[in-house]
Amino acid sequence: MSGYRIAFFGSPAFAVPVVKALARAHHVVLVVTQPDKPSGRGLATSSPPVAEWAKSSGAPLEQPASLQSNPGFEARLAAADIDVAVTAAYGKILPETLLAVPAHGFLNVHASLLPKYRGAAPIQWALICGERETGITIMTVEAGLDTGPIRHVRRLAIHPEETAPMLFERLSHLSAETLLEALNLLAAGRLRVERQNDIEATRAPLLTREDGRIDWSLPARAIYDRYRGVLIWPGSWWAFAGSTVKVEGMGLAAGGGAPGEVLTVAPSGVAIATSDGAIILKQVKPAGRTTIPAYAWAHGYGVTEGTILG
């Protein structure tokens, strides 16, 4: 099989289609992921999805705890005699000493249209901000955070009701296609190098729990877009009766009233007014309980039309 000798740096499920595509078209001679870590209620040790793929496929695997001041790993990478390294949601900062090892450097698969949404959560923030389009940018890795030159781009329309899990899935597969296109262009000597316009840059930092808090004074569309973006974590929630209520199902609704005012309580859901329009809660999860229909929650907690939610 012809193709490049590649070291792949990636960890979560998002990166699995990318490394699989690379393995079909090129030589993946080294896979690098985050270390195994405890997870779940029993805190059993589990491997990142990319590490699981490497183990099942027989690809050489490294899981260094740190890449900083790690001459042993740098020597391991140099010994692999790679042409190019690829990163896709690896989750660790690469020291400059590593970036010079591959002949063609490091290419990063980033899930936004750079320079917009630089950072660790570009998919979530594109949804939160109500973007109608996103995409995949293949870029050269530099010392800065997603600041390197743009090499190749594919665009993707965002559906109006698409949530983070849905968009993650579509962009994951688009990442694989876009990367293979970029490598073909690299081999042909036609892969562009375009500096980013830093003035147009926006940030996409890791989400915090507070990013999921519902602000009823915002327009309905903004509340719904945030719900779409934070659905994986931390989820949309608000404080009520001294506790929190997490939203497991939400949609847009007709109507209006004071922000946070309950407009209707029906088996189809609980409609709540915002500053512009309304949203409907379909399923909720009170603290310490399982997910229940919003209608059942309202009856259980004495929520009726006219109630103002905090």
DRENBA-930615 format. One record per residue (C-alpha): x negated, y negated, z; residue number from 0; residue in one letter. Coordinates in pm, whole numbers, plus 50000, padded with zeros to 5 digits. Layout:
BEGIN
PT     u     v     w   n res
PT     X     Y     Z NUM   A
...
end
This chain:
BEGIN
PT     u     v     w   n res
PT 50000 50000 50000   0   M
PT 49866 49658 49906   1   S
PT 49926 49355 50125   2   G
PT 49773 49162 50408   3   Y
PT 49631 49299 50731   4   R
PT 49850 49131 50992   5   I
PT 49856 49090 51369   6   A
PT 50211 49024 51489   7   F
PT 50284 48828 51807   8   F
PT 50647 48853 51922   9   G
PT 50856 48980 52210  10   S
PT 51241 48962 52204  11   P
PT 51501 49129 51987  12   A
PT 51505 48826 51756  13   F
PT 51156 48922 51637  14   A
PT 51223 49291 51566  15   V
PT 51363 49247 51211  16   P
PT 51060 49030 51134  17   V
PT 50800 49287 51237  18   V
PT 50996 49565 51066  19   K
PT 50995 49369 50740  20   A
PT 50623 49304 50774  21   L
PT 50553 49672 50832  22   A
PT 50736 49765 50511  23   R
PT 50545 49517 50293  24   A
PT 50207 49472 50466  25   H
PT 49970 49636 50713  26   H
PT 50066 49554 51072  27   V
PT 49738 49650 51238  28   V
PT 49811 49499 51579  29   L
PT 50127 49409 51772  30   V
PT 50104 49170 52068  31   V
PT 50395 49119 52308  32   T
PT 50464 48996 52657  33   Q
PT 50390 49249 52936  34   P
PT 50654 49487 53063  35   D
PT 50852 49345 53353  36   K
PT 51122 49445 53602  37   P
PT 51480 49389 53488  38   S
PT 51834 49476 53585  39   G
PT 51975 49535 53931  40   R
PT 51739 49820 54000  41   G
PT 51440 49616 53880  42   L
PT 51320 49907 53668  43   A
PT 51029 49816 53444  44   T
PT 51130 49754 53084  45   S
PT 50935 49667 52771  46   S
PT 51012 49380 52533  47   P
PT 51205 49500 52225  48   P
PT 50905 49441 51998  49   V
PT 50689 49655 52228  50   A
PT 50950 49931 52209  51   E
PT 50935 49914 51830  52   W
PT 50555 49932 51833  53   A
PT 50559 50238 52059  54   K
PT 50816 50419 51844  55   S
PT 50637 50336 51519  56   S
PT 50285 50408 51640  57   G
PT 50158 50054 51579  58   A
PT 49863 49949 51797  59   P
PT 50003 49749 52090  60   L
PT 49852 49494 52326  61   E
PT 50040 49327 52613  62   Q
PT 49796 49082 52774  63   P
PT 49915 48903 53086  64   A
PT 49742 48589 52960  65   S
PT 49563 48478 52645  66   L
PT 49382 48193 52816  67   Q
PT 49016 48265 52897  68   S
PT 49055 48622 52773  69   N
PT 48741 48706 52572  70   P
PT 48831 49075 52572  71   G
PT 49152 49012 52382  72   F
PT 48981 48765 52146  73   E
PT 48726 49036 52063  74   A
PT 49008 49287 52010  75   R
PT 49178 49049 51764  76   L
PT 48852 48984 51579  77   A
PT 48781 49357 51556  78   A
PT 49118 49415 51387  79   A
PT 48982 49232 51080  80   D
PT 49315 49065 51005  81   I
PT 49394 48835 50716  82   D
PT 49671 48644 50888  83   V
PT 49853 48645 51223  84   A
PT 50226 48589 51258  85   V
PT 50411 48466 51566  86   T
PT 50787 48493 51617  87   A
PT 50929 48410 51960  88   A
PT 50617 48539 52132  89   Y
PT 50665 48325 52441  90   G
PT 50307 48229 52527  91   K
PT 50082 47940 52427  92   I
PT 49798 48044 52196  93   L
PT 49452 47906 52285  94   P
PT 49266 47726 52008  95   E
PT 48989 47986 52015  96   T
PT 49235 48245 51883  97   L
PT 49377 48028 51606  98   L
PT 49051 48037 51410  99   A
PT 49015 48416 51412 100   V
PT 49235 48516 51112 101   P
PT 49112 48413 50767 102   A
PT 49447 48246 50691 103   H
PT 49521 48135 51046 104   G
PT 49845 48185 51235 105   F
PT 50188 48141 51077 106   L
PT 50482 48082 51309 107   N
PT 50845 48168 51238 108   V
PT 51051 47886 51389 109   H
PT 51433 47888 51396 110   A
PT 51504 47526 51302 111   S
PT 51444 47278 51024 112   L
PT 51130 47120 51160 113   L
PT 51054 46859 51282 114   P
PT 51402 46883 51439 115   K
PT 51433 47103 51748 116   Y
PT 51073 47168 51841 117   R
PT 51058 47392 52145 118   G
PT 51174 47719 52294 119   A
PT 51551 47697 52233 120   A
PT 51610 47556 51883 121   P
PT 51911 47775 51804 122   I
PT 52095 47682 52122 123   Q
PT 52030 47309 52089 124   W
PT 52133 47298 51724 125   A
PT 52472 47436 51832 126   L
PT 52499 47210 52137 127   I
PT 52432 46906 51918 128   C
PT 52697 47011 51668 129   G
PT 52462 47063 51374 130   E
PT 52621 47193 51055 131   R
PT 52297 47328 50914 132   E
PT 51986 47495 51047 133   T
PT 51729 47732 50903 134   G
PT 51389 47894 50930 135   I
PT 51061 47706 50904 136   T
PT 50735 47889 50849 137   I
PT 50461 47667 50987 138   M
PT 50091 47679 51063 139   T
PT 50027 47711 51435 140   V
PT 49828 47426 51587 141   E
PT 49750 47331 51944 142   A
PT 50063 47113 51974 143   G
PT 50417 47238 52036 144   L
PT 50559 47324 51692 145   D
PT 50368 47034 51537 146   T
PT 50176 47222 51265 147   G
PT 50219 47179 50890 148   P
PT 50535 47314 50728 149   I
PT 50461 47594 50481 150   R
PT 50801 47731 50372 151   H
PT 51169 47665 50457 152   V
PT 51504 47841 50411 153   R
PT 51829 47662 50505 154   R
PT 52143 47813 50657 155   L
PT 52489 47664 50707 156   A
PT 52630 47692 51060 157   I
PT 52991 47808 51081 158   H
PT 53221 47578 51287 159   P
PT 53300 47848 51545 160   E
PT 52966 48031 51536 161   E
PT 52817 48103 51877 162   T
PT 52456 48150 51983 163   A
PT 52463 48533 51964 164   P
PT 52606 48518 51612 165   M
PT 52355 48260 51492 166   L
PT 52064 48444 51656 167   F
PT 52156 48754 51456 168   E
PT 52180 48573 51122 169   R
PT 51862 48372 51173 170   L
PT 51672 48681 51283 171   S
PT 51729 48846 50947 172   H
PT 51670 48521 50758 173   L
PT 51336 48495 50943 174   S
PT 51222 48823 50794 175   A
PT 51317 48718 50441 176   E
PT 51158 48374 50474 177   T
PT 50833 48510 50612 178   L
PT 50793 48764 50332 179   L
PT 50855 48488 50078 180   E
PT 50587 48275 50246 181   A
PT 50333 48557 50241 182   L
PT 50400 48620 49872 183   N
PT 50340 48251 49804 184   L
PT 50023 48262 50013 185   L
PT 49892 48554 49810 186   A
PT 49966 48362 49490 187   A
PT 49793 48048 49617 188   G
PT 50120 47854 49605 189   R
PT 50213 47820 49972 190   L
PT 50262 47449 50037 191   R
PT 50110 47249 50322 192   V
PT 50332 46959 50431 193   E
PT 50262 46754 50742 194   R
PT 50558 46701 50972 195   Q
PT 50702 46356 51027 196   N
PT 50663 46315 51402 197   D
PT 50901 46018 51403 198   I
PT 51188 46253 51311 199   E
PT 51101 46511 51578 200   A
PT 51356 46620 51837 201   T
PT 51310 46853 52132 202   R
PT 51468 47186 52217 203   A
PT 51347 47278 52567 204   P
PT 51445 47589 52756 205   L
PT 51797 47567 52892 206   L
PT 51860 47516 53262 207   T
PT 52167 47613 53463 208   R
PT 52282 47250 53458 209   E
PT 52295 47257 53078 210   D
PT 52603 47477 53112 211   G
PT 52802 47243 53337 212   R
PT 53123 47122 53169 213   I
PT 53180 46748 53164 214   D
PT 53552 46698 53100 215   W
PT 53491 46331 53012 216   S
PT 53326 46436 52686 217   L
PT 53522 46494 52364 218   P
PT 53667 46841 52315 219   A
PT 53437 46914 52022 220   R
PT 53127 46831 52227 221   A
PT 53242 47060 52512 222   I
PT 53315 47340 52266 223   Y
PT 52982 47299 52086 224   D
PT 52799 47320 52418 225   R
PT 52994 47636 52502 226   Y
PT 52880 47785 52170 227   R
PT 52517 47699 52242 228   G
PT 52493 47815 52604 229   V
PT 52700 48132 52568 230   L
PT 52403 48366 52617 231   I
PT 52270 48169 52916 232   W
PT 52358 47987 53137 233   P
PT 52716 47991 53007 234   G
PT 52972 47712 53039 235   S
PT 53095 47656 53395 236   W
PT 53245 47401 53628 237   W
PT 53290 47364 54003 238   A
PT 53637 47432 54145 239   F
PT 53763 47478 54500 240   A
PT 53413 47495 54645 241   G
PT 53287 47755 54398 242   S
PT 53208 47787 54028 243   T
PT 53411 47924 53740 244   V
PT 53231 48051 53432 245   K
PT 53398 48039 53091 246   V
PT 53389 48365 52895 247   E
PT 53621 48253 52614 248   G
PT 53699 47903 52487 249   M
PT 53857 47733 52187 250   G
PT 53981 47396 52068 251   L
PT 54342 47295 52135 252   A
PT 54585 47016 52054 253   A
PT 54698 46765 52315 254   G
PT 54566 46491 52534 255   G
PT 54569 46355 52886 256   G
PT 54332 46253 53162 257   A
PT 53993 46427 53134 258   P
PT 54010 46756 53323 259   G
PT 54391 46758 53343 260   E
PT 54560 47094 53291 261   V
PT 54809 47052 53008 262   L
PT 54958 47401 52980 263   T
PT 54926 47738 53152 264   V
PT 55033 48023 52928 265   A
PT 54938 48384 52852 266   P
PT 54745 48253 52551 267   S
PT 54523 48043 52777 268   G
PT 54490 47732 52990 269   V
PT 54473 47406 52792 270   A
PT 54271 47124 52946 271   I
PT 54249 46763 52834 272   A
PT 53919 46595 52756 273   T
PT 53835 46236 52661 274   S
PT 53935 46318 52304 275   D
PT 54155 46621 52241 276   G
PT 54171 46938 52447 277   A
PT 54011 47278 52488 278   I
PT 54174 47607 52580 279   I
PT 54025 47850 52829 280   L
PT 54092 48210 52730 281   K
PT 53884 48416 52975 282   Q
PT 53703 48303 53287 283   V
PT 53484 48459 53554 284   K
PT 53524 48321 53906 285   P
PT 53214 48347 54124 286   A
PT 53170 48700 54257 287   G
PT 53450 48845 54043 288   R
PT 53487 49011 53706 289   T
PT 53609 48839 53392 290   T
PT 53987 48783 53388 291   I
PT 54233 48605 53158 292   P
PT 54242 48231 53231 293   A
PT 54619 48262 53273 294   Y
PT 54572 48511 53559 295   A
PT 54305 48292 53716 296   W
PT 54535 47988 53710 297   A
PT 54817 48177 53881 298   H
PT 54583 48324 54139 299   G
PT 54433 47987 54231 300   Y
PT 54752 47779 54218 301   G
PT 54649 47588 53904 302   V
PT 54950 47437 53730 303   T
PT 55024 47170 53473 304   E
PT 54892 46838 53601 305   G
PT 54614 46990 53811 306   T
PT 54286 46802 53768 307   I
PT 53985 47028 53742 308   L
PT 53661 46906 53899 309   G
end
